[in-house]
Amino acid sequence: MQIHALDKANLITDVQLGDQLSHAVTQGRRSDFALMLALLSVDATETTPLDPPYPEKSTDADLRKALNLPEPARLSAEEIDYDLCGKQADAFHQSGIDSARLNHCVSPSALHFPAFGTHDLGEDVYHNLSGHQRRKLAAENRTTTELDPVNLYNQLVIAKRYQELSAHA
């Protein structure tokens, strides 16, 4: 029994096999046909990486840094946006549209300025509420207590002492 390695076969075309390939097809010898086809094919493992390196998923910040893009414009306004818009309006009145546009490009403001104190409702919806419904909304949203970060540690120590005193009594 003679063992042939695929890299020792040195087959280039099917002409080198003679009529053996066509006989294997016509006689239905699938294993012979598969072996001869494998001898003619290049080794896929030599040219195709078995573990192709997948690119890391890029985050929005990485893409912005790579493409040198500015930060995206904020959609909803914050307190700083009111000051920025005031400066832009002042620049418009002092120097015209070019100055206001330059001011906007340097420090862009938000795209939407919602009304404050409407409990995340539209301004038209909030103003159509009755006084009773407005008071009810204000009472519901007061459940969150604000922490004083400066005196938080002292408040926690006092609360701990009070808790220890009440536990011993």
C-alpha positions in Angstrom: 0.0 0.0 0.0 1.4 3.3 -1.1 0.5 6.5 0.9 0.4 9.8 -1.0 0.6 13.1 0.8 -1.4 15.9 -0.8 1.7 18.1 -1.1 3.7 15.4 -2.9 1.1 14.8 -5.6 2.1 17.9 -7.6 -1.0 17.8 -9.7 -1.7 20.9 -11.7 -4.6 20.0 -14.1 -7.0 17.2 -14.5 -5.1 16.2 -17.7 -2.4 14.6 -15.5 -5.0 12.3 -14.1 -6.0 11.0 -17.5 -9.4 9.4 -17.9 -9.5 8.3 -14.2 -11.5 11.4 -13.2 -14.1 10.9 -15.9 -14.3 7.2 -15.1 -14.9 8.0 -11.4 -17.7 10.3 -12.3 -19.4 8.0 -14.8 -19.1 4.9 -12.6 -20.3 6.8 -9.5 -17.2 6.3 -7.4 -17.7 9.3 -5.2 -14.7 8.7 -2.9 -12.3 8.4 -5.8 -13.7 11.6 -7.3 -13.5 13.4 -4.0 -9.9 12.3 -3.5 -8.8 13.4 -7.0 -10.7 16.7 -6.6 -8.9 17.2 -3.3 -5.5 16.5 -5.0 -6.3 19.2 -7.6 -7.5 21.8 -5.0 -5.1 24.0 -3.1 -5.0 23.5 0.6 -7.5 25.9 2.2 -5.7 26.0 5.5 -2.5 27.3 3.9 -4.2 30.4 2.5 -7.2 31.0 4.7 -6.6 31.9 8.3 -8.5 29.6 10.7 -9.0 32.3 13.3 -9.5 35.5 11.3 -8.9 38.6 13.3 -12.2 40.3 13.8 -11.9 44.1 14.1 -12.8 45.5 17.5 -16.1 47.2 17.8 -15.5 50.9 17.5 -17.3 53.2 19.9 -18.7 56.5 19.0 -16.0 58.4 20.8 -13.2 56.4 19.0 -14.7 57.1 15.6 -15.1 60.8 16.4 -11.4 60.9 17.5 -10.2 59.0 14.4 -12.3 61.2 12.0 -11.6 64.4 13.9 -15.3 65.2 14.4 -16.6 67.6 17.0 -18.8 66.4 19.9 -22.5 65.9 18.9 -24.9 68.7 19.6 -27.0 68.3 22.7 -30.7 67.7 22.0 -32.2 69.1 25.2 -31.0 72.3 26.8 -29.3 72.6 30.1 -28.8 75.7 32.2 -25.5 76.6 30.4 -27.4 76.7 27.0 -29.4 79.7 28.1 -26.2 81.7 28.8 -24.7 80.5 25.5 -27.9 81.6 23.6 -27.8 84.9 25.4 -24.3 85.5 24.3 -25.1 84.5 20.7 -28.1 86.8 20.6 -25.9 89.6 22.0 -23.3 88.9 19.3 -26.0 89.0 16.6 -27.2 92.4 17.8 -23.7 93.8 18.1 -22.0 92.4 15.0 -24.5 90.7 12.8 -25.3 87.1 11.7 -21.6 86.2 11.0 -20.6 86.8 14.5 -23.6 84.9 15.9 -22.8 82.0 13.6 -19.2 81.9 14.6 -20.2 82.0 18.2 -22.5 79.1 17.6 -19.8 77.1 15.8 -17.3 77.6 18.6 -19.7 76.6 21.4 -22.9 75.0 20.0 -26.0 75.2 22.0 -28.8 72.6 22.3 -31.4 72.0 19.6 -34.4 72.0 21.9 -35.3 74.3 24.8 -38.0 72.6 26.9 -39.8 74.6 29.5 -38.7 74.2 33.1 -41.0 73.3 35.9 -43.5 71.4 33.7 -42.8 68.0 35.1 -41.5 66.6 31.8 -44.8 67.5 30.0 -45.1 69.7 27.0 -45.7 73.4 27.8 -49.0 73.4 26.1 -50.1 70.3 28.0 -49.0 71.6 31.3 -50.8 74.9 30.9 -54.0 73.1 30.0 -54.0 71.2 33.3 -56.2 72.5 36.1 -54.7 73.9 39.3 -55.6 70.8 41.2 -53.7 68.6 38.7 -50.6 70.9 38.9 -50.5 70.7 42.7 -50.9 67.0 42.5 -47.9 66.7 40.1 -45.8 69.0 42.4 -46.7 66.8 45.4 -45.8 63.6 43.6 -42.4 64.8 42.4 -41.3 66.1 45.8 -40.5 62.6 47.1 -36.9 62.9 46.2 -34.7 64.5 48.9 -31.7 66.4 47.8 -28.4 65.5 49.5 -26.0 68.1 50.8 -22.6 66.8 49.6 -20.7 69.2 51.8 -22.3 68.0 55.1 -23.2 64.5 54.1 -20.5 62.8 56.2 -21.5 64.8 59.3 -25.1 63.9 58.8 -24.3 60.2 58.5 -22.2 60.3 61.7 -25.0 62.0 63.6 -27.5 59.6 62.2 -25.3 56.7 63.2 -24.9 58.1 66.8 -28.7 58.6 67.0 -29.3 55.1 65.9 -26.9 53.7 68.4 -28.4 55.7 71.2 -31.9 54.6 70.3 -30.8 51.0 70.1 -29.4 51.1 73.7 -32.4 52.8 75.2 
